[in-house]
Amino acid sequence: MTHTLIIRGFDDQVHEQLGEMSNQRRISVNSIVKDAVDMWLKKQLQSDVPRKHHLVIYSDDESMMLFR
């Protein structure tokens, strides 16, 4: 079963570069992102150092600006 993944933090330039590369190589952006995630997961399984990530979700732009 597939799931929709929303990736935050891509600026317009990165998104444009990713789109251009996917068109040149005739593969989907989804394939590029899936490959990157698979490689990251494989690396984490081989790593002995545990990593902790924090997910912060903001309800709107105003609350995000107050974070500073």
N, CA, C and O atoms as CSV, one atom per row, in Angstrom:
chain,resi,resn,atom,element,x,y,z
A,1,MET,N,N,0.840,-1.167,0.000
A,1,MET,CA,C,0.000,0.000,0.000
A,1,MET,C,C,0.892,1.240,0.000
A,1,MET,O,O,1.862,1.309,0.756
A,2,THR,N,N,0.573,2.202,-0.831
A,2,THR,CA,C,1.365,3.425,-0.887
A,2,THR,C,C,0.755,4.490,0.010
A,2,THR,O,O,-0.432,4.447,0.335
A,3,HIS,N,N,1.580,5.435,0.400
A,3,HIS,CA,C,1.155,6.540,1.256
A,3,HIS,C,C,1.647,7.844,0.646
A,3,HIS,O,O,2.644,7.869,-0.075
A,4,THR,N,N,0.950,8.905,0.939
A,4,THR,CA,C,1.364,10.227,0.498
A,4,THR,C,C,2.322,10.802,1.529
A,4,THR,O,O,2.044,10.787,2.728
A,5,LEU,N,N,3.446,11.306,1.054
A,5,LEU,CA,C,4.460,11.882,1.931
A,5,LEU,C,C,4.623,13.350,1.560
A,5,LEU,O,O,4.883,13.680,0.403
A,6,ILE,N,N,4.471,14.217,2.533
A,6,ILE,CA,C,4.645,15.648,2.294
A,6,ILE,C,C,6.014,16.033,2.829
A,6,ILE,O,O,6.320,15.826,4.004
A,7,ILE,N,N,6.833,16.598,1.948
A,7,ILE,CA,C,8.190,16.971,2.314
A,7,ILE,C,C,8.254,18.484,2.444
A,7,ILE,O,O,8.025,19.213,1.479
A,8,ARG,N,N,8.565,18.943,3.642
A,8,ARG,CA,C,8.661,20.374,3.884
A,8,ARG,C,C,10.121,20.793,3.836
A,8,ARG,O,O,11.013,19.999,4.133
A,9,GLY,N,N,10.357,22.025,3.467
A,9,GLY,CA,C,11.710,22.551,3.496
A,9,GLY,C,C,12.381,22.601,2.134
A,9,GLY,O,O,13.508,23.084,2.032
A,10,PHE,N,N,11.729,22.122,1.087
A,10,PHE,CA,C,12.287,22.250,-0.252
A,10,PHE,C,C,11.979,23.653,-0.751
A,10,PHE,O,O,10.813,24.040,-0.829
A,11,ASP,N,N,13.010,24.418,-1.090
A,11,ASP,CA,C,12.735,25.721,-1.675
A,11,ASP,C,C,12.492,25.543,-3.173
A,11,ASP,O,O,12.656,24.448,-3.710
A,12,ASP,N,N,12.104,26.614,-3.831
A,12,ASP,CA,C,11.760,26.536,-5.253
A,12,ASP,C,C,12.934,26.076,-6.103
A,12,ASP,O,O,12.750,25.329,-7.065
A,13,GLN,N,N,14.138,26.514,-5.757
A,13,GLN,CA,C,15.321,26.149,-6.538
A,13,GLN,C,C,15.585,24.643,-6.469
A,13,GLN,O,O,15.844,24.012,-7.494
A,14,VAL,N,N,15.522,24.074,-5.282
A,14,VAL,CA,C,15.759,22.633,-5.119
A,14,VAL,C,C,14.669,21.845,-5.849
A,14,VAL,O,O,14.951,20.853,-6.521
A,15,HIS,N,N,13.437,22.294,-5.708
A,15,HIS,CA,C,12.327,21.606,-6.364
A,15,HIS,C,C,12.485,21.645,-7.881
A,15,HIS,O,O,12.223,20.654,-8.562
A,16,GLU,N,N,12.913,22.787,-8.406
A,16,GLU,CA,C,13.123,22.919,-9.848
A,16,GLU,C,C,14.255,22.023,-10.329
A,16,GLU,O,O,14.132,21.369,-11.365
A,17,GLN,N,N,15.355,21.988,-9.589
A,17,GLN,CA,C,16.483,21.126,-9.954
A,17,GLN,C,C,16.080,19.662,-9.946
A,17,GLN,O,O,16.451,18.904,-10.842
A,18,LEU,N,N,15.329,19.269,-8.943
A,18,LEU,CA,C,14.876,17.883,-8.848
A,18,LEU,C,C,13.984,17.530,-10.038
A,18,LEU,O,O,14.109,16.450,-10.615
A,19,GLY,N,N,13.091,18.441,-10.399
A,19,GLY,CA,C,12.215,18.215,-11.548
A,19,GLY,C,C,12.996,18.101,-12.855
A,19,GLY,O,O,12.705,17.241,-13.685
A,20,GLU,N,N,13.989,18.972,-13.034
A,20,GLU,CA,C,14.810,18.929,-14.247
A,20,GLU,C,C,15.595,17.619,-14.341
A,20,GLU,O,O,15.666,17.002,-15.404
A,21,MET,N,N,16.180,17.207,-13.224
A,21,MET,CA,C,16.962,15.965,-13.241
A,21,MET,C,C,16.076,14.757,-13.501
A,21,MET,O,O,16.469,13.839,-14.222
A,22,SER,N,N,14.892,14.753,-12.922
A,22,SER,CA,C,14.000,13.615,-13.148
A,22,SER,C,C,13.561,13.561,-14.606
A,22,SER,O,O,13.424,12.475,-15.170
A,23,ASN,N,N,13.339,14.723,-15.223
A,23,ASN,CA,C,12.974,14.744,-16.648
A,23,ASN,C,C,14.127,14.280,-17.528
A,23,ASN,O,O,13.918,13.516,-18.470
A,24,GLN,N,N,15.345,14.738,-17.228
A,24,GLN,CA,C,16.511,14.353,-18.021
A,24,GLN,C,C,16.765,12.850,-17.955
A,24,GLN,O,O,17.121,12.230,-18.957
A,25,ARG,N,N,16.584,12.279,-16.793
A,25,ARG,CA,C,16.855,10.846,-16.614
A,25,ARG,C,C,15.632,9.976,-16.884
A,25,ARG,O,O,15.702,8.748,-16.840
A,26,ARG,N,N,14.507,10.639,-17.165
A,26,ARG,CA,C,13.260,9.948,-17.480
A,26,ARG,C,C,12.804,9.018,-16.350
A,26,ARG,O,O,12.362,7.892,-16.576
A,27,ILE,N,N,12.931,9.539,-15.131
A,27,ILE,CA,C,12.418,8.824,-13.965
A,27,ILE,C,C,11.563,9.804,-13.162
A,27,ILE,O,O,11.701,11.019,-13.306
A,28,SER,N,N,10.701,9.283,-12.338
A,28,SER,CA,C,9.824,10.163,-11.568
A,28,SER,C,C,10.545,10.732,-10.348
A,28,SER,O,O,11.504,10.149,-9.841
A,29,VAL,N,N,10.061,11.876,-9.897
A,29,VAL,CA,C,10.582,12.468,-8.669
A,29,VAL,C,C,10.353,11.491,-7.520
A,29,VAL,O,O,11.184,11.368,-6.621
A,30,ASN,N,N,9.225,10.805,-7.560
A,30,ASN,CA,C,8.909,9.817,-6.528
A,30,ASN,C,C,10.017,8.762,-6.430
A,30,ASN,O,O,10.388,8.361,-5.327
A,31,SER,N,N,10.544,8.315,-7.562
A,31,SER,CA,C,11.608,7.311,-7.556
A,31,SER,C,C,12.881,7.851,-6.907
A,31,SER,O,O,13.562,7.138,-6.171
A,32,ILE,N,N,13.194,9.110,-7.186
A,32,ILE,CA,C,14.392,9.725,-6.604
A,32,ILE,C,C,14.251,9.815,-5.089
A,32,ILE,O,O,15.169,9.456,-4.352
A,33,VAL,N,N,13.102,10.295,-4.628
A,33,VAL,CA,C,12.880,10.444,-3.189
A,33,VAL,C,C,12.848,9.079,-2.516
A,33,VAL,O,O,13.425,8.911,-1.441
A,34,LYS,N,N,12.189,8.106,-3.125
A,34,LYS,CA,C,12.120,6.756,-2.547
A,34,LYS,C,C,13.515,6.161,-2.413
A,34,LYS,O,O,13.836,5.546,-1.396
A,35,ASP,N,N,14.346,6.343,-3.440
A,35,ASP,CA,C,15.712,5.837,-3.396
A,35,ASP,C,C,16.501,6.497,-2.262
A,35,ASP,O,O,17.248,5.823,-1.552
A,36,ALA,N,N,16.336,7.807,-2.091
A,36,ALA,CA,C,17.035,8.525,-1.021
A,36,ALA,C,C,16.596,8.020,0.346
A,36,ALA,O,O,17.428,7.832,1.232
A,37,VAL,N,N,15.309,7.801,0.524
A,37,VAL,CA,C,14.801,7.294,1.805
A,37,VAL,C,C,15.305,5.877,2.049
A,37,VAL,O,O,15.722,5.549,3.160
A,38,ASP,N,N,15.271,5.039,1.022
A,38,ASP,CA,C,15.768,3.666,1.171
A,38,ASP,C,C,17.239,3.649,1.573
A,38,ASP,O,O,17.639,2.874,2.442
A,39,MET,N,N,18.047,4.508,0.940
A,39,MET,CA,C,19.474,4.572,1.285
A,39,MET,C,C,19.661,5.051,2.713
A,39,MET,O,O,20.521,4.531,3.424
A,40,TRP,N,N,18.866,6.042,3.158
A,40,TRP,CA,C,18.964,6.537,4.522
A,40,TRP,C,C,18.597,5.446,5.521
A,40,TRP,O,O,19.279,5.264,6.530
A,41,LEU,N,N,17.513,4.720,5.234
A,41,LEU,CA,C,17.103,3.637,6.134
A,41,LEU,C,C,18.177,2.556,6.229
A,41,LEU,O,O,18.468,2.057,7.316
A,42,LYS,N,N,18.761,2.201,5.096
A,42,LYS,CA,C,19.815,1.187,5.089
A,42,LYS,C,C,21.013,1.659,5.921
A,42,LYS,O,O,21.597,0.879,6.673
A,43,LYS,N,N,21.370,2.931,5.781
A,43,LYS,CA,C,22.486,3.485,6.540
A,43,LYS,C,C,22.179,3.468,8.038
A,43,LYS,O,O,23.063,3.178,8.844
A,44,GLN,N,N,20.946,3.772,8.415
A,44,GLN,CA,C,20.573,3.787,9.831
A,44,GLN,C,C,20.616,2.382,10.425
A,44,GLN,O,O,20.987,2.211,11.586
A,45,LEU,N,N,20.242,1.384,9.643
A,45,LEU,CA,C,20.287,0.011,10.129
A,45,LEU,C,C,21.716,-0.449,10.376
A,45,LEU,O,O,21.961,-1.288,11.243
A,46,GLN,N,N,22.663,0.102,9.613
A,46,GLN,CA,C,24.061,-0.275,9.756
A,46,GLN,C,C,24.781,0.553,10.821
A,46,GLN,O,O,25.903,0.231,11.211
A,47,SER,N,N,24.138,1.605,11.282
A,47,SER,CA,C,24.763,2.511,12.235
A,47,SER,C,C,24.491,2.056,13.662
A,47,SER,O,O,23.375,1.654,13.991
A,48,ASP,N,N,25.505,2.119,14.497
A,48,ASP,CA,C,25.355,1.766,15.903
A,48,ASP,C,C,24.981,2.985,16.749
A,48,ASP,O,O,24.603,2.846,17.912
A,49,VAL,N,N,25.086,4.159,16.168
A,49,VAL,CA,C,24.822,5.387,16.909
A,49,VAL,C,C,23.340,5.736,16.771
A,49,VAL,O,O,22.873,6.044,15.675
A,50,PRO,N,N,22.604,5.688,17.877
A,50,PRO,CA,C,21.190,6.051,17.795
A,50,PRO,C,C,21.039,7.549,17.552
A,50,PRO,O,O,21.809,8.354,18.077
A,51,ARG,N,N,20.053,7.908,16.762
A,51,ARG,CA,C,19.803,9.308,16.471
A,51,ARG,C,C,18.400,9.664,16.907
A,51,ARG,O,O,17.464,8.874,16.785
A,52,LYS,N,N,18.282,10.848,17.408
A,52,LYS,CA,C,16.984,11.316,17.852
A,52,LYS,C,C,16.615,12.536,17.024
A,52,LYS,O,O,17.399,13.480,16.918
A,53,HIS,N,N,15.445,12.521,16.447
A,53,HIS,CA,C,14.969,13.631,15.640
A,53,HIS,C,C,13.714,14.194,16.286
A,53,HIS,O,O,12.899,13.456,16.840
A,54,HIS,N,N,13.572,15.483,16.209
A,54,HIS,CA,C,12.401,16.145,16.771
A,54,HIS,C,C,11.528,16.647,15.630
A,54,HIS,O,O,12.014,17.312,14.715
A,55,LEU,N,N,10.256,16.332,15.684
A,55,LEU,CA,C,9.297,16.813,14.705
A,55,LEU,C,C,8.494,17.927,15.349
A,55,LEU,O,O,7.856,17.734,16.383
A,56,VAL,N,N,8.535,19.094,14.724
A,56,VAL,CA,C,7.792,20.236,15.230
A,56,VAL,C,C,6.758,20.609,14.173
A,56,VAL,O,O,7.100,20.849,13.014
A,57,ILE,N,N,5.506,20.655,14.578
A,57,ILE,CA,C,4.427,20.970,13.646
A,57,ILE,C,C,3.795,22.285,14.076
A,57,ILE,O,O,3.445,22.462,15.242
A,58,TYR,N,N,3.653,23.198,13.136
A,58,TYR,CA,C,3.042,24.489,13.396
A,58,TYR,C,C,1.671,24.534,12.739
A,58,TYR,O,O,1.462,23.975,11.663
A,59,SER,N,N,0.747,25.207,13.401
A,59,SER,CA,C,-0.610,25.272,12.875
A,59,SER,C,C,-0.750,26.344,11.808
A,59,SER,O,O,-1.624,26.243,10.947
A,60,ASP,N,N,0.089,27.365,11.846
A,60,ASP,CA,C,-0.006,28.431,10.853
A,60,ASP,C,C,1.309,29.207,10.798
A,60,ASP,O,O,2.217,28.959,11.591
A,61,ASP,N,N,1.404,30.141,9.863
A,61,ASP,CA,C,2.636,30.920,9.700
A,61,ASP,C,C,2.933,31.775,10.921
A,61,ASP,O,O,4.096,31.965,11.278
A,62,GLU,N,N,1.895,32.291,11.562
A,62,GLU,CA,C,2.101,33.160,12.717
A,62,GLU,C,C,2.788,32.404,13.858
A,62,GLU,O,O,3.726,32.924,14.463
A,63,SER,N,N,2.341,31.206,14.153
A,63,SER,CA,C,2.968,30.442,15.234
A,63,SER,C,C,4.398,30.060,14.879
A,63,SER,O,O,5.240,29.944,15.769
A,64,MET,N,N,4.684,29.863,13.613
A,64,MET,CA,C,6.038,29.544,13.185
A,64,MET,C,C,6.948,30.757,13.374
A,64,MET,O,O,8.105,30.606,13.766
A,65,MET,N,N,6.438,31.950,13.100
A,65,MET,CA,C,7.231,33.156,13.271
A,65,MET,C,C,7.526,33.424,14.753
A,65,MET,O,O,8.560,34.006,15.082
A,66,LEU,N,N,6.621,33.002,15.650
A,66,LEU,CA,C,6.832,33.196,17.076
A,66,LEU,C,C,7.914,32.275,17.631
A,66,LEU,O,O,8.414,32.501,18.732
A,67,PHE,N,N,8.276,31.241,16.879
A,67,PHE,CA,C,9.282,30.277,17.311
A,67,PHE,C,C,10.662,30.912,17.427
A,67,PHE,O,O,11.457,30.521,18.282
A,68,ARG,N,N,10.945,31.871,16.587
A,68,ARG,CA,C,12.265,32.509,16.562
A,68,ARG,C,C,12.616,32.969,17.900
A,68,ARG,O,O,13.691,33.536,18.096
